[in-house]
Amino acid sequence: MRTAALLLTAATLVAVPAAAASASAGPLTGTVIAINPGHNGGNAGAPSAINRPVPIGQGQTKACDTTGTATDAGYSEAAYNWDVALRTRRVLRHRGARVVMTRSSNTGVGPCIDERARIPNRAHADATVSIHADGAGASDRGFHVIEPARIPGLTDDIFSASHRLAVALRDAFRAGTGEPYANYLGRDGIDRRSDLGGLRLSDVPSVFIETGNMRNATDARRLGDAHYRLREARAIANGIARFLRR
């Protein structure tokens, strides 16, 4: 999720509508799940758009979005997040869930982090999972789930449910992929943050998952494998289902 270098070109922010996928009957029938694929493929070409400050609650602001990171071989986090999100949507739809996506392609810019929070809120989602990969040091490896800190007036209403979602997702992801907990931050695969706009502005249970470190050679090989990304998608869906007790 860490920011790569921005291209020095100007562009206009493109509004990306949420895409809702229809569902078939299954164990998750009647649920609404929001999937937020981090970043977007056009972000690097629009620094003025994605660097503009947006409100994240209680008078604080943060940049609209970032470019994300990439593997040493050039596989971008934005493309990776989009691929895993599509696979996760497919699994969830097969199980009966209605799935809302915060962006509809990997060729646009944004949407900004405040809008990414509003999309699940408007859909009254039962859970929101933001899919990312990290850009830490080459010796750093593993995944972690980010849950919101308790912030009175912002996240206190979703704090407990988001923690349950974080634990369910962590356990399912570890079981489904074999990926170890991050060895460079968090504790037992969970980190708690108060600065992420997508968590601060959420009115529904919400977490981020940093599925691995794109700058670590072992993680990068796994994240670059399509079969492994399907395993990740199934594991993420399993974690959501476990949270919903379906």
C-alpha positions as CSV (number, residue, x, y, z in Angstrom):
1,M,0.0,0.0,0.0
2,R,3.0,2.4,0.3
3,T,3.2,5.0,-2.4
4,A,5.4,4.6,-5.5
5,A,6.8,7.6,-7.4
6,L,4.2,9.8,-9.1
7,L,4.4,10.7,-12.8
8,L,4.6,14.5,-13.3
9,T,1.6,14.8,-15.6
10,A,-1.8,16.5,-14.9
11,A,-5.1,14.8,-15.2
12,T,-8.7,15.3,-14.0
13,L,-10.1,13.0,-11.4
14,V,-12.4,10.5,-12.9
15,A,-15.4,9.6,-10.8
16,V,-15.8,5.8,-10.7
17,P,-19.3,4.5,-9.8
18,A,-19.8,1.5,-7.5
19,A,-20.5,-1.7,-9.4
20,A,-23.0,-4.0,-7.8
21,A,-22.9,-7.6,-8.8
22,S,-26.1,-9.8,-8.8
23,A,-26.0,-12.9,-6.8
24,S,-27.3,-16.5,-7.0
25,A,-28.8,-18.4,-4.1
26,G,-26.3,-19.6,-1.6
27,P,-25.2,-19.4,2.1
28,L,-24.6,-15.6,1.8
29,T,-27.9,-14.8,0.2
30,G,-29.3,-11.6,1.6
31,T,-25.9,-10.1,2.5
32,V,-24.2,-7.1,0.9
33,I,-20.4,-7.1,0.8
34,A,-18.3,-4.2,-0.3
35,I,-14.9,-4.9,-1.8
36,N,-12.5,-2.0,-2.2
37,P,-9.6,-2.7,-4.5
38,G,-6.9,-0.2,-3.4
39,H,-5.6,2.5,-5.7
40,N,-6.3,2.5,-9.5
41,G,-4.3,2.0,-12.6
42,G,-4.5,5.6,-13.8
43,N,-3.5,7.2,-10.5
44,A,0.2,7.6,-11.4
45,G,-0.7,9.8,-14.3
46,A,-2.9,12.2,-12.2
47,P,-0.8,13.5,-9.4
48,S,-2.7,16.8,-9.0
49,A,-6.0,14.8,-8.7
50,I,-4.8,12.2,-6.2
51,N,-2.7,14.5,-4.1
52,R,-5.5,16.9,-3.4
53,P,-6.6,16.8,0.3
54,V,-10.0,15.3,1.2
55,P,-11.7,15.3,4.6
56,I,-11.3,12.2,6.8
57,G,-13.3,13.4,9.8
58,Q,-13.0,15.7,12.8
59,G,-11.2,18.4,10.8
60,Q,-8.4,16.1,9.4
61,T,-7.5,15.7,5.8
62,K,-5.5,13.2,3.8
63,A,-4.5,12.9,0.1
64,C,-7.3,11.7,-2.2
65,D,-5.4,8.5,-3.0
66,T,-1.9,7.2,-3.8
67,T,-0.4,5.1,-6.6
68,G,0.4,2.1,-4.5
69,T,3.5,0.0,-4.8
70,A,4.8,-2.7,-7.3
71,T,7.0,-5.7,-7.4
72,D,10.6,-5.4,-8.6
73,A,9.4,-7.0,-11.8
74,G,6.9,-4.2,-12.3
75,Y,3.6,-5.9,-11.3
76,S,1.6,-2.9,-9.9
77,E,-0.3,-3.1,-6.7
78,A,-3.3,-1.5,-8.4
79,A,-3.5,-4.3,-11.0
80,Y,-2.9,-6.9,-8.3
81,N,-5.7,-5.5,-6.0
82,W,-8.1,-5.4,-9.0
83,D,-7.4,-9.0,-9.9
84,V,-7.9,-10.3,-6.4
85,A,-11.0,-8.2,-6.0
86,L,-12.6,-9.6,-9.1
87,R,-11.8,-13.2,-8.0
88,T,-13.2,-12.4,-4.5
89,R,-16.4,-11.0,-6.1
90,R,-16.8,-14.1,-8.1
91,V,-16.5,-16.4,-5.1
92,L,-18.9,-14.2,-3.0
93,R,-21.5,-14.0,-5.8
94,H,-21.4,-17.8,-6.1
95,R,-22.2,-18.0,-2.4
96,G,-25.2,-15.7,-2.9
97,A,-23.9,-12.3,-1.7
98,R,-24.6,-9.0,-3.4
99,V,-21.2,-7.4,-4.0
100,V,-20.5,-3.7,-4.3
101,M,-17.2,-2.6,-5.8
102,T,-15.6,0.8,-5.1
103,R,-14.2,1.0,-8.6
104,S,-15.2,-0.5,-11.9
105,S,-11.9,-0.9,-13.8
106,N,-8.1,-0.6,-13.4
107,T,-7.8,2.2,-15.9
108,G,-9.3,5.1,-14.1
109,V,-8.2,7.5,-11.4
110,G,-9.5,7.3,-7.8
111,P,-12.1,7.4,-6.4
112,C,-10.8,9.3,-3.4
113,I,-10.6,7.6,-0.1
114,D,-13.7,9.5,1.3
115,E,-15.8,8.3,-1.6
116,R,-14.5,4.8,-1.1
117,A,-15.9,4.9,2.4
118,R,-19.2,6.4,1.3
119,I,-19.9,3.7,-1.3
120,P,-20.3,0.9,1.2
121,N,-22.1,3.2,3.6
122,R,-24.7,4.0,1.0
123,A,-25.1,0.3,0.2
124,H,-25.6,-0.5,3.9
125,A,-22.9,-3.2,3.5
126,D,-22.7,-6.0,6.1
127,A,-18.9,-5.8,5.8
128,T,-16.2,-4.0,3.8
129,V,-12.8,-5.4,2.9
130,S,-10.1,-3.2,1.3
131,I,-7.6,-5.3,-0.7
132,H,-4.0,-4.2,-0.8
133,A,-0.4,-5.4,-0.9
134,D,2.4,-3.7,1.0
135,G,5.7,-2.1,-0.2
136,A,8.0,-2.6,2.8
137,G,11.6,-3.6,3.0
138,A,13.0,-6.6,1.0
139,S,13.5,-8.7,4.2
140,D,10.0,-7.9,5.5
141,R,7.4,-10.6,4.7
142,G,3.9,-11.7,5.5
143,F,0.3,-10.4,5.7
144,H,-1.6,-8.3,8.2
145,V,-5.2,-7.1,8.6
146,I,-5.7,-3.4,9.6
147,E,-8.6,-2.6,11.8
148,P,-9.8,0.8,12.9
149,A,-8.7,2.3,16.2
150,R,-11.6,3.4,18.5
151,I,-12.2,7.1,17.7
152,P,-15.1,8.7,19.6
153,G,-17.6,10.2,17.2
154,L,-16.1,8.3,14.2
155,T,-15.3,4.6,14.6
156,D,-16.7,3.8,18.1
157,D,-19.9,2.5,16.5
158,I,-18.0,0.0,14.2
159,F,-15.0,-0.7,16.4
160,S,-16.1,-4.0,18.0
161,A,-17.6,-5.4,14.8
162,S,-14.6,-4.4,12.7
163,H,-12.3,-6.2,15.2
164,R,-14.4,-9.4,14.8
165,L,-14.1,-9.0,11.0
166,A,-10.4,-8.5,11.3
167,V,-9.9,-11.7,13.4
168,A,-12.1,-13.8,11.1
169,L,-10.3,-12.6,8.0
170,R,-6.9,-13.1,9.5
171,D,-7.7,-16.6,10.6
172,A,-9.2,-17.6,7.2
173,F,-6.4,-16.0,5.2
174,R,-3.7,-17.8,7.1
175,A,-5.5,-21.1,6.8
176,G,-6.3,-20.7,3.1
177,T,-3.0,-19.4,1.9
178,G,-0.3,-20.4,4.4
179,E,1.1,-16.9,4.3
180,P,2.7,-16.0,7.6
181,Y,1.8,-13.0,9.7
182,A,3.8,-9.9,8.9
183,N,7.2,-9.9,10.7
184,Y,7.6,-6.2,10.5
185,L,4.5,-4.6,12.1
186,G,1.3,-5.5,13.8
187,R,0.8,-8.2,16.3
188,D,-0.3,-11.7,15.4
189,G,-1.3,-10.5,11.9
190,I,-3.4,-7.6,13.1
191,D,-2.5,-3.9,13.1
192,R,-4.7,-1.0,14.4
193,R,-4.6,2.4,12.8
194,S,-6.4,5.7,13.3
195,D,-5.1,7.6,10.2
196,L,-6.8,5.7,7.3
197,G,-9.7,7.7,5.8
198,G,-11.4,4.5,4.6
199,L,-11.7,3.3,8.2
200,R,-12.3,6.6,9.9
201,L,-15.3,7.4,7.6
202,S,-16.9,4.0,7.5
203,D,-20.3,3.4,9.1
204,V,-20.1,-0.4,8.5
205,P,-17.7,-3.0,9.7
206,S,-14.5,-2.3,7.8
207,V,-10.9,-3.6,7.5
208,F,-7.9,-3.5,5.2
209,I,-5.9,-6.6,4.3
210,E,-2.3,-6.2,3.3
211,T,-2.0,-9.6,1.6
212,G,1.8,-9.7,1.4
213,N,4.9,-7.5,0.7
214,M,5.5,-6.9,-3.0
215,R,9.1,-5.9,-2.2
216,N,9.9,-9.3,-0.7
217,A,11.0,-11.8,-3.3
218,T,9.1,-14.8,-1.8
219,D,5.8,-12.8,-1.4
220,A,6.2,-11.2,-4.9
221,R,6.4,-14.7,-6.5
222,R,3.3,-15.8,-4.7
223,L,1.3,-12.6,-5.4
224,G,2.3,-12.9,-9.1
225,D,0.8,-16.3,-9.5
226,A,-2.8,-16.5,-10.7
227,H,-3.5,-19.8,-8.9
228,Y,-2.4,-18.3,-5.7
229,R,-4.5,-15.2,-6.2
230,L,-7.6,-17.5,-6.5
231,R,-6.6,-19.1,-3.1
232,E,-6.4,-15.6,-1.7
233,A,-9.9,-14.8,-3.0
234,R,-11.4,-17.9,-1.5
235,A,-9.7,-17.2,1.8
236,I,-11.0,-13.6,1.9
237,A,-14.5,-14.9,1.1
238,N,-14.2,-17.5,3.8
239,G,-13.2,-14.8,6.3
240,I,-16.2,-12.7,5.5
241,A,-18.5,-15.7,5.7
242,R,-17.0,-16.6,9.1
243,F,-17.6,-13.0,10.3
244,L,-21.2,-13.2,9.1
245,R,-21.6,-16.6,10.8
246,R,-23.2,-18.1,7.6
